[in-house]
Amino acid sequence: MVQRVIYCLMSKAKKIFYIGKTRQGSQRMVKHRHDFKRFEKGDYGFCSSYKVIECPDCEFLILRYIDDDENINDAEKKAIKYYRQNTEYILVNILHNH
């Protein structure tokens, strides 16, 4: 069974965070790191998550699991809105209609 989750990448040292959605569960962090390495070599495009990935203290946190009947895009938007309003950390997502 695929685990759909809303997750956060966070650097406590820089007080920045990134929120995303995935169907890869905790394996998403592996993909982020792989893509970042490719980006550093010039083989892959930029993603705002890289601002957090490059931090030595980057943490991957699952914020919540998404039920089968819930829209994952809506859940991500709600999480972004909530955490933007309720934390002192800076959101690094490049927002598109969030």
C-alpha angles and dihedrals in degrees: 000000000000115000112220111201144170108225141183132215109204140183112195091188094057095029093229132130143183126206123205144159128233146170089208096077114206090346088078091084090060089054092047091053092046092050091047091054090050090049091053089054091049094248099112140042127258123271122185089231087074089075087068098032091060091059114099091223096051111149129194113216128180106222096186146336118245121229118230092249095049123093107242093205092055091046090053092050091050092049092050091049093047097048093043089057099040108043137062090220120103120246111228098188115125096234125221111186094328 
